[in-house]
Amino acid sequence: MEKGMKGMALVLILGLIVGICGCAGEQKEPIRLMEETDFYEGVEYYKEPVKRGDLTEQIQIVSQFLPREEWELGFETGGLLLSALYVEVGDEVTEGEILAELDCSDLEEELFRLEAEQEKLYLRLDYLTKLSEIDKEYGGSGAEWKEELLQTEGSLEVTALKIQECEEKAKKRRIYAPMDGTVSYIAEYEEDQRSVRGEPFITVIDTELTLQALTTDGDYLYEGMPVEITIRDEIYNGSVTEVEQIREDRYEASFYLEEPVQFPQGTRGIITIVLEEKEDVLYVPVKAIGEIDGKTVVFYEDENGLKAYKEVTIGYEADGKVEILDGLEEGDLVIL
């Protein structure tokens, strides 16, 4: 039994040795790498002709008709009831016009009293002034009325300051239009609702709307730059009026239309800006361009229906197209 086992082990070892030797001596066909020049028959390619025309590099910016200025207005005094609202949304207003005011009844009473007191003081001052003129003419001492004259003049100054202070308080209870414009918003309020200092109550916008946009392409813009503006499928000529950088990569731009037009607030316009243009050049789609061994090439179908390539010289690139300076003629077909 032991001899039999040893014999079997010897057979297995010999078998492994023969197998290994056989593998070492077997010759396999080497892997063949596909070369750039390999062509295959029976393949249909999508082809485009080389064209002649203009290449234009441009950017487009979406803009909206918005007011040049917008003011959110509130009362400077809190805790008072609304006395009067003089406007409605859509009303046109003029600069300085009173739009709304809070209850001023206490100030009105105080102002009435001060103005009455002021009128009495003016009458007394007039009387004392005439006494001084008589005194100068007839040489009286005037000791009594001179002191009263000084006191009256002092009282008039104090009363004038009190009237001014009262008027300033009344102004803080009113909202005035900061410019000529249109009321675009009025906050909802209840009859017994009291004012909150500084809280927006009325919004006034500039009557004249302008095209404005936020864009990351502000580096290309400058004041006076001509642009085309498409609004509701109509094209208008315009220019850049203002460019302001508001963040590192964000700009706020305004645009002027040469032909005055009126559109509702929020109407969109597409600003088209031509950065560079080349006229009457040969071009192919960018995706037709390839690279082999560091050379710029295009692929084409040769007379045998096989895919081949040729070296080309390219130039300007814009709008998904690239200029062909050398290597192709107009009408040549290239594979995409």
C-alpha positions as CSV (number, residue, x, y, z in Angstrom):
1,M,0.0,0.0,0.0
2,E,2.8,2.4,1.0
3,K,4.6,1.6,-2.3
4,G,1.5,2.3,-4.3
5,M,1.0,5.7,-2.7
6,K,4.6,6.6,-3.5
7,G,4.1,5.5,-7.1
8,M,1.1,7.7,-7.5
9,A,2.9,10.7,-6.0
10,L,5.7,10.2,-8.5
11,V,3.3,10.1,-11.4
12,L,1.7,13.4,-10.3
13,I,5.0,15.1,-9.9
14,L,6.1,14.0,-13.4
15,G,2.8,15.2,-14.8
16,L,3.3,18.6,-13.3
17,I,6.8,18.9,-14.6
18,V,5.6,17.9,-18.1
19,G,2.8,20.4,-18.0
20,I,5.0,23.2,-16.9
21,C,7.5,22.5,-19.7
22,G,4.7,22.3,-22.2
23,C,3.4,25.8,-21.2
24,A,6.9,27.2,-21.4
25,G,7.3,26.0,-24.9
26,E,3.8,27.0,-26.2
27,Q,3.9,30.1,-28.6
28,K,0.8,32.4,-28.4
29,E,0.0,35.1,-31.0
30,P,0.9,38.6,-29.6
31,I,-1.9,41.1,-28.8
32,R,-2.3,43.5,-31.7
33,L,-2.9,47.2,-30.6
34,M,-5.2,49.2,-32.8
35,E,-3.3,51.9,-34.7
36,E,-4.7,55.3,-35.6
37,T,-4.3,54.3,-39.3
38,D,-6.6,51.1,-39.0
39,F,-9.6,51.4,-41.2
40,Y,-12.7,49.3,-41.4
41,E,-15.1,48.9,-44.3
42,G,-18.9,49.0,-44.1
43,V,-19.1,51.8,-41.5
44,E,-21.3,54.8,-42.3
45,Y,-20.0,58.1,-41.0
46,Y,-21.9,61.4,-40.3
47,K,-20.2,64.0,-42.4
48,E,-20.4,67.8,-42.7
49,P,-19.1,70.0,-45.5
50,V,-16.4,72.7,-44.9
51,K,-18.3,76.0,-45.0
52,R,-17.5,79.6,-45.6
53,G,-19.0,82.4,-43.5
54,D,-18.6,84.7,-40.5
55,L,-17.6,83.5,-37.1
56,T,-18.8,85.6,-34.2
57,E,-17.9,85.2,-30.5
58,Q,-20.7,86.6,-28.3
59,I,-22.2,86.5,-24.9
60,Q,-25.9,86.8,-24.0
61,I,-27.2,88.2,-20.7
62,V,-30.8,88.0,-19.5
63,S,-32.1,91.3,-18.2
64,Q,-35.3,92.7,-16.8
65,F,-37.1,96.1,-17.0
66,L,-36.8,97.4,-13.5
67,P,-36.9,100.9,-11.9
68,R,-33.7,102.7,-11.6
69,E,-34.5,103.6,-8.0
70,E,-36.7,101.9,-5.4
71,W,-37.4,103.4,-2.0
72,E,-38.9,101.4,0.9
73,L,-40.4,104.1,3.2
74,G,-41.5,103.8,6.8
75,F,-42.5,106.1,9.7
76,E,-39.8,107.4,12.0
77,T,-42.2,107.3,15.0
78,G,-43.6,104.2,16.4
79,G,-46.7,103.4,18.6
80,L,-49.1,105.8,16.9
81,L,-52.3,105.2,14.8
82,L,-52.5,105.9,11.1
83,S,-54.3,109.2,10.6
84,A,-54.4,109.4,6.8
85,L,-53.3,107.5,3.7
86,Y,-53.2,109.8,0.6
87,V,-52.2,107.3,-2.1
88,E,-53.0,104.0,-3.6
89,V,-50.8,101.4,-5.5
90,G,-50.2,102.7,-9.0
91,D,-50.5,106.4,-8.1
92,E,-47.9,108.7,-9.5
93,V,-46.4,111.0,-6.9
94,T,-44.0,114.0,-7.0
95,E,-41.0,114.6,-4.8
96,G,-41.9,116.0,-1.4
97,E,-45.6,115.0,-1.6
98,I,-47.1,113.6,1.7
99,L,-48.1,110.0,1.2
100,A,-49.3,109.0,4.6
101,E,-49.3,110.4,8.2
102,L,-49.8,109.3,11.7
103,D,-52.0,110.9,14.3
104,C,-50.7,114.5,14.9
105,S,-53.6,115.9,17.0
106,D,-51.4,116.5,20.0
107,L,-48.8,118.3,17.9
108,E,-51.4,120.3,16.1
109,E,-52.8,121.6,19.4
110,E,-49.4,122.4,20.7
111,L,-48.5,124.1,17.4
112,F,-51.7,126.2,17.5
113,R,-50.9,127.4,21.1
114,L,-47.3,128.2,20.2
115,E,-48.3,130.2,17.1
116,A,-50.9,132.1,19.0
117,E,-48.3,133.0,21.7
118,Q,-45.8,133.9,18.9
119,E,-48.4,136.3,17.4
120,K,-48.9,138.1,20.8
121,L,-45.1,138.4,21.2
122,Y,-44.8,140.0,17.7
123,L,-47.5,142.5,18.6
124,R,-45.8,143.3,21.9
125,L,-42.4,143.6,20.1
126,D,-44.0,146.0,17.6
127,Y,-45.4,148.2,20.4
128,L,-42.1,148.3,22.3
129,T,-40.2,149.1,19.1
130,K,-42.4,152.1,18.5
131,L,-41.8,153.2,22.1
132,S,-38.1,153.1,21.4
133,E,-38.5,155.3,18.4
134,I,-40.5,157.8,20.4
135,D,-37.9,157.7,23.1
136,K,-35.1,158.5,20.6
137,E,-37.1,161.4,19.2
138,Y,-38.0,163.0,22.6
139,G,-35.1,161.9,24.7
140,G,-36.8,159.9,27.3
141,S,-34.9,157.5,29.5
142,G,-36.9,154.4,28.4
143,A,-35.5,152.3,31.2
144,E,-38.8,150.4,31.7
145,W,-39.5,149.4,28.1
146,K,-35.9,148.6,27.2
147,E,-35.8,145.7,29.6
148,E,-39.2,144.4,28.4
149,L,-38.0,144.7,24.8
150,L,-35.1,142.4,25.5
151,Q,-37.3,139.9,27.3
152,T,-39.8,139.9,24.4
153,E,-37.1,139.3,21.9
154,G,-35.8,136.4,24.0
155,S,-39.3,134.9,24.3
156,L,-39.7,135.1,20.6
157,E,-36.5,133.1,20.0
158,V,-37.6,130.4,22.5
159,T,-41.1,130.2,20.9
160,A,-39.6,129.9,17.4
161,L,-37.4,127.0,18.5
162,K,-40.4,125.3,20.1
163,I,-42.4,125.7,16.9
164,Q,-39.5,124.3,14.9
165,E,-39.3,121.3,17.2
166,C,-43.0,120.7,17.0
167,E,-42.8,120.8,13.2
168,E,-39.9,118.3,13.1
169,K,-41.9,115.9,15.3
170,A,-44.8,116.2,12.9
171,K,-42.5,115.4,9.9
172,K,-41.4,112.2,11.6
173,R,-45.0,111.2,11.6
174,R,-45.4,111.6,7.9
175,I,-44.1,109.7,4.8
176,Y,-42.9,111.9,2.0
177,A,-42.2,110.9,-1.6
178,P,-38.4,111.0,-2.0
179,M,-38.6,111.5,-5.8
180,D,-41.0,111.7,-8.7
181,G,-42.3,108.1,-9.1
182,T,-45.0,105.5,-8.8
183,V,-46.4,103.8,-5.6
184,S,-45.7,100.1,-6.1
185,Y,-46.5,98.8,-2.7
186,I,-48.5,99.6,0.5
187,A,-48.4,97.4,3.5
188,E,-51.7,95.9,4.8
189,Y,-52.8,97.4,8.1
190,E,-55.7,97.2,10.6
191,E,-57.6,100.3,11.8
192,D,-56.4,100.0,15.3
193,Q,-52.9,98.9,14.3
194,R,-50.1,101.2,15.6
195,S,-47.0,102.2,13.7
196,V,-43.6,100.4,14.0
197,R,-40.6,102.6,13.6
198,G,-38.6,102.0,10.5
199,E,-40.9,99.2,9.2
200,P,-41.5,99.5,5.4
201,F,-45.0,100.8,4.8
202,I,-44.9,102.3,1.3
203,T,-42.6,101.6,-1.7
204,V,-42.0,104.2,-4.4
205,I,-40.2,103.3,-7.6
206,D,-38.8,105.4,-10.4
207,T,-41.4,106.1,-13.1
208,E,-38.8,105.4,-15.8
209,L,-37.9,101.7,-16.1
210,T,-34.5,100.5,-17.3
211,L,-33.0,97.2,-18.3
212,Q,-30.9,95.8,-15.5
213,A,-29.1,92.5,-15.1
214,L,-26.9,90.5,-12.7
215,T,-24.1,88.8,-14.6
216,T,-20.7,87.0,-14.2
217,D,-19.6,88.5,-17.5
218,G,-19.0,92.0,-16.2
219,D,-15.3,91.9,-17.2
220,Y,-16.4,92.2,-20.9
221,L,-18.7,95.3,-20.3
222,Y,-17.8,99.0,-20.3
223,E,-19.9,102.1,-20.3
224,G,-21.0,103.1,-23.8
225,M,-20.5,99.6,-25.2
226,P,-23.0,99.0,-28.0
227,V,-25.3,96.0,-27.6
228,E,-28.3,94.4,-29.3
229,I,-31.4,93.9,-27.1
230,T,-34.0,91.3,-28.0
231,I,-37.4,92.0,-26.4
232,R,-40.4,89.9,-27.4
233,D,-38.7,88.8,-30.6
234,E,-38.0,92.4,-31.6
235,I,-34.3,93.6,-31.8
236,Y,-33.4,97.1,-30.4
237,N,-30.1,98.9,-30.4
238,G,-28.7,100.0,-27.1
239,S,-25.6,100.5,-25.0
240,V,-24.2,99.8,-21.5
241,T,-24.9,102.7,-19.1
242,E,-23.4,101.4,-15.9
243,V,-21.4,98.4,-14.6
244,E,-20.9,97.8,-10.9
245,Q,-19.0,94.9,-9.3
246,I,-21.0,93.8,-6.3
247,R,-19.0,90.6,-5.5
248,E,-15.9,89.0,-6.7
249,D,-17.6,87.2,-9.6
250,R,-20.9,89.2,-9.8
251,Y,-21.7,92.4,-11.6
252,E,-24.8,94.6,-11.8
253,A,-25.3,96.2,-15.2
254,S,-27.8,98.7,-16.7
255,F,-28.6,99.1,-20.4
256,Y,-30.0,102.0,-22.4
257,L,-32.3,101.6,-25.4
258,E,-31.8,104.1,-28.2
259,E,-35.4,103.9,-29.2
260,P,-37.6,104.7,-26.1
261,V,-40.0,101.9,-25.4
262,Q,-42.3,101.2,-22.5
263,F,-42.7,97.6,-21.2
264,P,-44.3,96.4,-17.9
265,Q,-41.9,96.0,-15.0
266,G,-40.3,92.5,-15.1
267,T,-40.4,92.2,-18.9
268,R,-37.3,90.3,-20.0
269,G,-34.7,91.3,-22.6
270,I,-31.8,89.3,-24.0
271,I,-28.6,91.4,-24.2
272,T,-26.3,90.2,-27.0
273,I,-22.7,91.5,-26.9
274,V,-20.3,90.7,-29.8
275,L,-16.8,90.2,-28.4
276,E,-15.1,89.4,-31.7
277,E,-16.0,88.7,-35.3
278,K,-14.2,87.3,-38.3
279,E,-15.8,87.6,-41.7
280,D,-15.7,85.2,-44.7
281,V,-13.6,82.4,-43.3
282,L,-13.6,78.6,-43.8
283,Y,-14.8,76.7,-40.8
284,V,-15.9,73.3,-39.5
285,P,-17.6,72.2,-36.3
286,V,-15.3,72.0,-33.4
287,K,-16.1,68.3,-32.9
288,A,-14.6,67.6,-36.3
289,I,-11.1,68.5,-35.0
290,G,-8.9,65.7,-33.6
291,E,-5.3,65.2,-32.6
292,I,-2.9,62.4,-33.6
293,D,0.8,62.4,-32.6
294,G,0.5,66.0,-31.5
295,K,-0.9,67.1,-34.9
296,T,-4.2,68.8,-35.4
297,V,-6.3,66.7,-37.9
298,V,-9.7,66.1,-39.4
299,F,-11.1,62.8,-40.5
300,Y,-12.6,62.1,-43.9
301,E,-13.8,59.2,-46.0
302,D,-11.3,58.3,-48.8
303,E,-12.2,57.0,-52.3
304,N,-12.4,53.5,-50.9
305,G,-14.9,54.4,-48.3
306,L,-12.4,54.1,-45.5
307,K,-11.8,56.5,-42.7
308,A,-8.6,58.5,-43.1
309,Y,-7.2,61.7,-41.7
310,K,-5.3,64.8,-42.8
311,E,-3.4,67.5,-40.9
312,V,-5.0,71.0,-40.8
313,T,-4.1,74.4,-39.4
314,I,-6.8,76.0,-37.3
315,G,-7.4,79.6,-36.2
316,Y,-10.2,81.4,-34.5
317,E,-12.9,79.5,-32.6
318,A,-16.4,80.7,-31.7
319,D,-19.9,79.4,-31.3
320,G,-19.0,75.8,-31.6
321,K,-17.1,76.3,-34.9
322,V,-13.4,76.6,-35.7
323,E,-11.6,78.5,-38.5
324,I,-9.6,76.4,-41.0
325,L,-6.5,78.2,-42.2
326,D,-4.9,75.4,-44.2
327,G,-5.5,71.8,-45.3
328,L,-9.2,71.9,-46.5
329,E,-11.2,73.5,-49.2
330,E,-14.8,74.8,-49.1
331,G,-17.2,71.9,-49.7
332,D,-14.8,69.1,-48.5
333,L,-16.6,66.6,-46.3
334,V,-15.3,65.9,-42.8
335,I,-16.3,63.2,-40.4
336,L,-17.8,64.3,-37.1
